[in-house]
Amino acid sequence: MEESTIILISILVYLGSWVACLAHAVFRSRRAGTVGDLLVLAGLLVHTFAIGFRWVLSYRLGMGHAPFSNLYESMVFFSWTMALIYLLAVRRRASRMLGVFVMPLVFLALASTSLMNDDVTPLVPALQSNWLTAHVITCFLGYAAFAVAFCANILYLVKINQQAEAGAGWLQKALPDSAAMDEFSYRIIGLGFPMLSLGIITGAAWANSAWGTYWSWDPKETWSLIVWLIYAAYLHARITRGWKGRRAAWLSITGFAATLFCYLGVNLFLSGLHSYATG
């Protein structure tokens, strides 16, 4: 079986999980919600197999490195971390309505890899470091947590807009409690922020070993700092000034927009020491 076939199976299973989540939201079907959870788990298992398959393949080809070296591999891993964070959140009794927003991000991110070069290539010298795996894993766990928080804040904003309208339609009844979504977003950002912090720290250590300096104001480093400052401001405002609700939601959404630019925009539109990641 080829890697592309395994990835395609994951995409289709994730798509099925989104349909089940949507059915759960529209028809209030617990069975559909359970099916959605099981499909996410199945997709994650197949997805994990795809990552492991590529990792083993790199060793068979004599390269022997973790599959985190280019845009294709990072997108495969990013979609995997989003699915993992969502599944863990549901296990912690987060609303399954999150799946209506999270799962499209997962399968679209994974589907986008079909447009990318999926060749297994040797690591460029700068990537030949033991810091690679730690840096990528921590950064993308942070990114995934921010993605799930973004979806929770979209749910929150839709809910409060529905509450402002006269009458209680099916959508308002289907949406989870706005305060619960607001609190969940805060907690998941509280998980993602230290992951991003560790990612920046491991990246700085890696930069020092590769280029002889911990910080060079490369575009990727600069935007990582911008993302960190936005979420630091979110947590500071939340903890010390009691920011909740709409203001906190929009700040979180801004943070995720900056995260996407840090991950994709910098790689695709700006040149710098991290340019190799576009391959």
FIGUZA-724853 format. One record per residue (C-alpha): x negated, y, z negated; residue number from 1. Coordinates in pm, whole numbers, plus 50000, padded with zeros to 5 digits. Each point is the difference from the previous one (the first is absolute). Example, Ala and Ser with C-alpha at 12.3 -4.5 7.8 and 13.67 -1.06 7.14 Angstrom:
<sites>
+-------+-------+-------+-----+
:    xx :    yy :    zz : num :
+-------+-------+-------+-----+
: 48770 : 49550 : 49220 :   1 :
: 49863 : 50344 : 50066 :   2 :
+-------+-------+-------+-----+
</sites>
This chain:
<sites>
+-------+-------+-------+-----+
:    xx :    yy :    zz : num :
+-------+-------+-------+-----+
: 50000 : 50000 : 50000 :   1 :
: 49871 : 50347 : 50089 :   2 :
: 49987 : 50291 : 49759 :   3 :
: 50239 : 50203 : 50217 :   4 :
: 50261 : 49725 : 49968 :   5 :
: 49969 : 49999 : 49620 :   6 :
: 50034 : 50380 : 49992 :   7 :
: 50308 : 49979 : 50226 :   8 :
: 50163 : 49751 : 49764 :   9 :
: 49935 : 50238 : 49709 :  10 :
: 50154 : 50290 : 50191 :  11 :
: 50314 : 49799 : 50079 :  12 :
: 50038 : 49878 : 49641 :  13 :
: 49958 : 50355 : 49867 :  14 :
: 50260 : 50118 : 50251 :  15 :
: 50235 : 49732 : 49872 :  16 :
: 49938 : 50115 : 49642 :  17 :
: 50096 : 50355 : 50098 :  18 :
: 50326 : 49875 : 50155 :  19 :
: 50075 : 49810 : 49679 :  20 :
: 49922 : 50309 : 49788 :  21 :
: 50229 : 50205 : 50221 :  22 :
: 50277 : 49741 : 49963 :  23 :
: 49951 : 50009 : 49624 :  24 :
: 50033 : 50379 : 50001 :  25 :
: 50305 : 50016 : 50227 :  26 :
: 50198 : 49699 : 49874 :  27 :
: 49868 : 49994 : 49641 :  28 :
: 49914 : 49634 : 50052 :  29 :
: 49774 : 49850 : 49735 :  30 :
: 49937 : 49704 : 50228 :  31 :
: 49871 : 50230 : 50273 :  32 :
: 49774 : 50169 : 49746 :  33 :
: 49859 : 49665 : 49891 :  34 :
: 49945 : 49895 : 50362 :  35 :
: 49822 : 50331 : 50059 :  36 :
: 49765 : 49937 : 49707 :  37 :
: 49924 : 49648 : 50120 :  38 :
: 49929 : 50125 : 50353 :  39 :
: 49763 : 50266 : 49867 :  40 :
: 49819 : 49727 : 49805 :  41 :
: 49989 : 49776 : 50308 :  42 :
: 49873 : 50284 : 50217 :  43 :
: 49735 : 50085 : 49742 :  44 :
: 49879 : 49639 : 49990 :  45 :
: 49973 : 49983 : 50379 :  46 :
: 49836 : 50344 : 50000 :  47 :
: 49747 : 49881 : 49739 :  48 :
: 49924 : 49700 : 50219 :  49 :
: 49934 : 50234 : 50294 :  50 :
: 49750 : 50203 : 49797 :  51 :
: 49830 : 49682 : 49876 :  52 :
: 49996 : 49861 : 50355 :  53 :
: 49815 : 50306 : 50128 :  54 :
: 49759 : 49993 : 49706 :  55 :
: 49910 : 49635 : 50072 :  56 :
: 49974 : 50077 : 50371 :  57 :
: 49742 : 50271 : 49932 :  58 :
: 49785 : 49741 : 49821 :  59 :
: 50040 : 49751 : 50283 :  60 :
: 49883 : 50267 : 50243 :  61 :
: 49694 : 50062 : 49785 :  62 :
: 50107 : 50342 : 49869 :  63 :
: 50135 : 49903 : 49660 :  64 :
: 50171 : 50312 : 49868 :  65 :
: 50331 : 50094 : 49840 :  66 :
: 50262 : 50106 : 50258 :  67 :
: 50000 : 50369 : 49903 :  68 :
: 49757 : 50144 : 50254 :  69 :
: 50215 : 50183 : 50259 :  70 :
: 50340 : 50159 : 50059 :  71 :
: 50167 : 49674 : 50103 :  72 :
: 49882 : 49812 : 49692 :  73 :
: 50078 : 50288 : 49765 :  74 :
: 50356 : 50031 : 50138 :  75 :
: 50056 : 49628 : 49952 :  76 :
: 49884 : 50035 : 49641 :  77 :
: 50197 : 50322 : 49937 :  78 :
: 50324 : 49832 : 50106 :  79 :
: 49911 : 49704 : 49776 :  80 :
: 49948 : 50224 : 49696 :  81 :
: 50334 : 50178 : 50059 :  82 :
: 50183 : 49667 : 50013 :  83 :
: 49822 : 49886 : 49684 :  84 :
: 50076 : 50317 : 49803 :  85 :
: 50366 : 49989 : 50109 :  86 :
: 50038 : 49636 : 49900 :  87 :
: 49842 : 50064 : 49660 :  88 :
: 50227 : 50301 : 49952 :  89 :
: 50310 : 49790 : 50071 :  90 :
: 49874 : 49736 : 49759 :  91 :
: 49987 : 50279 : 49740 :  92 :
: 50368 : 50067 : 50074 :  93 :
: 49957 : 50294 : 50234 :  94 :
: 50297 : 50056 : 50231 :  95 :
: 50010 : 49779 : 50309 :  96 :
: 50118 : 50310 : 50187 :  97 :
: 49631 : 50087 : 50015 :  98 :
: 49964 : 49723 : 50255 :  99 :
: 50220 : 50192 : 50245 : 100 :
: 49722 : 50261 : 50018 : 101 :
: 49685 : 49806 : 49909 : 102 :
: 50038 : 49702 : 50233 : 103 :
: 50023 : 50212 : 50319 : 104 :
: 49668 : 50159 : 49898 : 105 :
: 49853 : 49653 : 49953 : 106 :
: 50108 : 49845 : 50329 : 107 :
: 49939 : 50316 : 50205 : 108 :
: 49648 : 50031 : 49858 : 109 :
: 49936 : 49635 : 50078 : 110 :
: 50161 : 50024 : 50344 : 111 :
: 49780 : 50299 : 50086 : 112 :
: 49696 : 49771 : 49987 : 113 :
: 50110 : 49855 : 50335 : 114 :
: 49882 : 50329 : 50154 : 115 :
: 49656 : 49977 : 49839 : 116 :
: 49681 : 49816 : 50084 : 117 :
: 50006 : 49678 : 49796 : 118 :
: 49655 : 49869 : 50092 : 119 :
: 49790 : 49872 : 49711 : 120 :
: 49684 : 50207 : 50017 : 121 :
: 49679 : 50020 : 49793 : 122 :
: 49989 : 50258 : 49723 : 123 :
: 49823 : 50324 : 50083 : 124 :
: 49703 : 50060 : 49765 : 125 :
: 50192 : 50247 : 49779 : 126 :
: 50263 : 49735 : 49925 : 127 :
: 49752 : 49729 : 49906 : 128 :
: 50046 : 50045 : 49628 : 129 :
: 50149 : 49814 : 49706 : 130 :
: 50201 : 50317 : 49930 : 131 :
: 50217 : 49945 : 50311 : 132 :
: 50254 : 49762 : 49849 : 133 :
: 50040 : 50187 : 49668 : 134 :
: 50036 : 50337 : 50174 : 135 :
: 50258 : 49885 : 50255 : 136 :
: 50211 : 49797 : 49757 : 137 :
: 50027 : 50277 : 49740 : 138 :
: 50071 : 50272 : 50257 : 139 :
: 50272 : 49806 : 50175 : 140 :
: 50168 : 49889 : 49679 : 141 :
: 50021 : 50372 : 49921 : 142 :
: 50132 : 50080 : 50348 : 143 :
: 50261 : 49723 : 49973 : 144 :
: 50120 : 50122 : 49660 : 145 :
: 50039 : 50350 : 50144 : 146 :
: 50194 : 49856 : 50297 : 147 :
: 50245 : 49822 : 49768 : 148 :
: 50031 : 50316 : 49787 : 149 :
: 50074 : 50195 : 50319 : 150 :
: 50286 : 49762 : 50080 : 151 :
: 50133 : 50031 : 49644 : 152 :
: 49999 : 50378 : 50032 : 153 :
: 50186 : 49984 : 50331 : 154 :
: 50261 : 49788 : 49823 : 155 :
: 50010 : 50253 : 49717 : 156 :
: 50056 : 50296 : 50234 : 157 :
: 50271 : 49818 : 50196 : 158 :
: 50173 : 49906 : 49674 : 159 :
: 50008 : 50352 : 49855 : 160 :
: 50121 : 50140 : 50333 : 161 :
: 50280 : 49744 : 49997 : 162 :
: 50086 : 50093 : 49642 : 163 :
: 50033 : 50364 : 50104 : 164 :
: 50270 : 49909 : 50252 : 165 :
: 50362 : 49961 : 49900 : 166 :
: 50114 : 49643 : 49946 : 167 :
: 49801 : 49681 : 49963 : 168 :
: 49948 : 49823 : 50331 : 169 :
: 49854 : 49654 : 50052 : 170 :
: 49650 : 50142 : 50039 : 171 :
: 50010 : 50178 : 49665 : 172 :
: 50124 : 49682 : 49833 : 173 :
: 49733 : 49790 : 50170 : 174 :
: 49708 : 50225 : 49912 : 175 :
: 49820 : 49937 : 49670 : 176 :
: 50016 : 50243 : 49711 : 177 :
: 49809 : 50319 : 50084 : 178 :
: 49834 : 50022 : 49658 : 179 :
: 49882 : 49639 : 50033 : 180 :
: 49845 : 50075 : 50340 : 181 :
: 49833 : 50312 : 49864 : 182 :
: 49852 : 49804 : 49710 : 183 :
: 49894 : 49712 : 50224 : 184 :
: 49817 : 50240 : 50233 : 185 :
: 49812 : 50144 : 49703 : 186 :
: 49898 : 49656 : 49877 : 187 :
: 49886 : 49873 : 50341 : 188 :
: 49795 : 50315 : 50058 : 189 :
: 49853 : 49942 : 49655 : 190 :
: 49884 : 49663 : 50137 : 191 :
: 49874 : 50133 : 50334 : 192 :
: 49806 : 50299 : 49865 : 193 :
: 49736 : 49801 : 49806 : 194 :
: 49967 : 49767 : 50301 : 195 :
: 49926 : 50297 : 50224 : 196 :
: 49760 : 50136 : 49738 : 197 :
: 49813 : 49670 : 49997 : 198 :
: 49998 : 50005 : 50378 : 199 :
: 49837 : 50342 : 50003 : 200 :
: 49747 : 49896 : 49735 : 201 :
: 49903 : 49679 : 50183 : 202 :
: 49988 : 50197 : 50326 : 203 :
: 49761 : 50251 : 49845 : 204 :
: 49774 : 49721 : 49874 : 205 :
: 50014 : 49839 : 50343 : 206 :
: 49917 : 50332 : 50171 : 207 :
: 49698 : 50043 : 49776 : 208 :
: 49866 : 49658 : 50091 : 209 :
: 50072 : 50048 : 50372 : 210 :
: 49917 : 50367 : 50056 : 211 :
: 49809 : 50105 : 49687 : 212 :
: 50266 : 50237 : 49867 : 213 :
: 50314 : 49949 : 49791 : 214 :
: 50198 : 50274 : 50177 : 215 :
: 49948 : 50170 : 50336 : 216 :
: 50336 : 50173 : 50063 : 217 :
: 50068 : 49767 : 50289 : 218 :
: 50363 : 50046 : 50125 : 219 :
: 50106 : 49668 : 49847 : 220 :
: 49845 : 50093 : 49665 : 221 :
: 50158 : 50345 : 50009 : 222 :
: 50346 : 49865 : 50075 : 223 :
: 49964 : 49730 : 49737 : 224 :
: 49933 : 50277 : 49751 : 225 :
: 50305 : 50194 : 50125 : 226 :
: 50221 : 49692 : 49949 : 227 :
: 49851 : 49945 : 49655 : 228 :
: 50065 : 50363 : 49901 : 229 :
: 50363 : 49986 : 50118 : 230 :
: 50078 : 49692 : 49794 : 231 :
: 49799 : 50133 : 49707 : 232 :
: 50216 : 50314 : 50017 : 233 :
: 50312 : 49780 : 50013 : 234 :
: 49901 : 49806 : 49689 : 235 :
: 49885 : 50315 : 49818 : 236 :
: 50325 : 50182 : 50076 : 237 :
: 50202 : 49697 : 49901 : 238 :
: 49822 : 49938 : 49672 : 239 :
: 49928 : 50352 : 49876 : 240 :
: 50279 : 50206 : 50156 : 241 :
: 50276 : 49745 : 50023 : 242 :
: 50036 : 50017 : 50377 : 243 :
: 50268 : 49757 : 50112 : 244 :
: 50254 : 49974 : 50275 : 245 :
: 49988 : 50188 : 50326 : 246 :
: 49674 : 50191 : 49943 : 247 :
: 49812 : 49684 : 49901 : 248 :
: 50151 : 49808 : 50294 : 249 :
: 49886 : 50257 : 50256 : 250 :
: 49651 : 50013 : 49848 : 251 :
: 49978 : 49621 : 50026 : 252 :
: 50118 : 50011 : 50362 : 253 :
: 49737 : 50264 : 50075 : 254 :
: 49740 : 49774 : 49841 : 255 :
: 50098 : 49708 : 50222 : 256 :
: 49986 : 50220 : 50312 : 257 :
: 49645 : 50097 : 49898 : 258 :
: 49924 : 49631 : 49938 : 259 :
: 50107 : 49908 : 50353 : 260 :
: 49785 : 50275 : 50146 : 261 :
: 49706 : 49891 : 49786 : 262 :
: 50039 : 49642 : 50123 : 263 :
: 50104 : 50047 : 50364 : 264 :
: 49967 : 50366 : 50094 : 265 :
: 49638 : 50034 : 49893 : 266 :
: 49901 : 49678 : 50178 : 267 :
: 50183 : 50085 : 50322 : 268 :
: 49952 : 50376 : 50031 : 269 :
: 49691 : 50100 : 49801 : 270 :
: 49643 : 49885 : 50041 : 271 :
: 49769 : 49919 : 49713 : 272 :
: 49815 : 49728 : 49817 : 273 :
: 50317 : 49787 : 49990 : 274 :
: 50055 : 50008 : 50379 : 275 :
: 49913 : 49632 : 50028 : 276 :
: 50330 : 49920 : 49834 : 277 :
: 50186 : 50082 : 50321 : 278 :
: 49861 : 49696 : 50175 : 279 :
+-------+-------+-------+-----+
</sites>
